[in-house]
Amino acid sequence: MWNIQYKPVILNNRMSKEQQAQRMGQRITALRKMKGWSQQELADATGISRQHVGMIEGGKLMNVAFVTI
């Protein structure tokens, strides 16, 4: 899919769900920007709305399915 070097997101039990959501959102934002995509382009590629992408990247969603990601 994306031809970029993978850097795993490290989540651990000591982090709150909010912290985990923020870290995941930051990583998704970084990967999107590395690809040179706008939030709308990522939304189109994944089949979710641009608003949903923004909420994920902003760490506002804590129950994001890995299928979506």
N, C-alpha and C positions, 0 to 999 in steps of 0.2 A: 504494500500500500504506500507508505511513506518511505522514501529511501534516505533515512537519516540515522545517525548513530543513537542507539537506545541507551538511556540512562534511567535506571529504575527509580520509581518513587518509593522512598522508604517511609513506611507507616508503622507505627508501633503502638502497643497497648497503653503506653504512658501518655500518648497524645490524646487530647479530647477529640470528639467527633468533629467539632468545629475546626480544630487545628488540622486534622486529617483532610477535611474538605478544602481548607485553604491551600494546603500543600499540593493536593491533587490539582486544584484549579490553577495554581501557579505553574505547575509542570505542563498542563495542557496548553496554557497560554504561551509558554516558551516554545513548545513544539509547534504550535500553530504559526508563531512568528518566524521560526526557523524555516518553515515551509513557505513563508511569504504570503500566507492566506489571511483574508479578513475573517471576522466572525461569521459573516454571511456565507462565505465560501466553505467554511468548516461545517456550518449548519446544512448547507446544500449537500455536501458530501456524506453527512451522517444521517440525514433525514429528520433532523430536529430543527426547531425554530432558532433564529438568531438570539432571541431573548433567552431561550433555554441555555444556549452556549454561554451567554454572558453571565447567567446565574451560576453555571458550573465553574467558569473561570474565576468568578468573584468569590467562590467558596460558600455560596449561599444555599447550595443543595447538598445534603448529606446522604441521600439515598439514591445515588446515581448508579444505574446498573452497568456492569462491565460490558454488557452487550452494547450499550449506548456509546461508551468510551471506545 
